[in-house]
Amino acid sequence: MSLNKLGKDELKIVAEELNLTVPEGAKIAGLKNLIVNSDVYKNDKELVESAIDYALAEIKNKRLDSETKLEFERIKLAQLQKQLELANIQKNLPQNPDIRNPSVLKLPPIVMLRLC
């Protein structure tokens, strides 16, 4: 894969994997030049390709982790909302003694039908 298709984060990982010193605040063009002008890039294309593959996998894993954490937080939020709803319902129950004590409820008798 070409360096041209990599983003800043991926280029940074590639440079670090190639044991290059990444300057503080480096831009995409600077990172590409750092990698392309290195001895490793000139002499060991296979290692560079491995570093690129690793960088892509690393970024993909970070995105998946972020998505998983976000989904987990959404589930926790939904659970908290349900707990709040339940607490509000339970708070209102003592105001209606018929609901609180179901044995007092006057329900119509159950009619059993015989199916033939």
N, C-alpha and C positions, 0 to 999 in steps of 0.2 A: 504494500500500500504506500502511496505517496504521502509525503509530509504536507503537501498542499491541502489535503482534505481534513487535516487535524486541526482541532481548536487549541486555544491557549493552554487549557488544563492538560490536554493530551500531550502537547509538545513539551510541557514542563515535566511530565512524568517520563517521557522518552529521554529527555536530557538527563534527568536524575538517574534513570536506569543505565545510561551510558557513562555514569560517573562524571558528568560535566557540571561545572559550577554555574548555576543559574543566577544571573544578576537580579538584584531586588528590583521589582517593577518592570521586568522585561516584557516587551510587547511580542506579538506573534512573529513579526518579521525578524526581530532580534533572536528569538528562540530558534527559528528556522536556520538563520545564519550560524548560530552557535553549533547546531547539530551538523549542518552540511560542511562546515569548515573544520570539523573535528577529525582527528586521525582515525577514530573508530568508524566514522561514517565512510571514510575513504577506503579503509582496509578490511572492514568486516560487515558487509551488507546483511549477512544472515543475522548477526547480533542486533543490528538496527531494526530489521523486520521483526525480530522477537520482541524487542522493546516496544515497537509500535503496537503489536498484537497485545502485549501486556497492558499498555496504556489504554487501549480501547476496552479491554475486558475490565480494567479497574474502574474506568468511568461508568461503564454499563452497570457494574455491581453497586457503585455508589448511588446511581439513579434508582436502581431497584430497591436498595436499602431505604432511600428517602421516600419512595412511593409506599413501601411497606410500613414505615413509621407513620406516614401521613394517614394511611388507611386505618392503622391501629388507633391513632388519635381520633379519627372520625367515629370509630366504633365506641371508644370510651366516651366521647361526647354524646352519642346517641343513648348510651346506657345511662349516663348521668341525667339526661333529659327524661328518660323513662322513670328513673328513681325520683326525680323531682315531681313528675306527674303523680306517681303513686303516693308520695308524701302529701301532696295537696289533696288528693282524694281521701286519704286516711285522716287528714286533719279535719275534713268536712263531715266525716262519718258520725262523730258523736252528736252532731246537731240533729240527726234523724234517728231516733231510737229504734224505729221499725227496721231500718237497714242494719243497724248494729246487732240486733237480736232477731235473726231470721225465724226463730220458732214462733214469734208473735205474729208473723205475717199471715194474713188471711188469703190463702190461695184456694182457687176452685178445686174441687175433687178431681182426681184423675179418672177418666172414663176408659175402661178397657174395652176394646172392640175385639170381637172374635172374627177372625178372617176365615171364611169358608172356601 
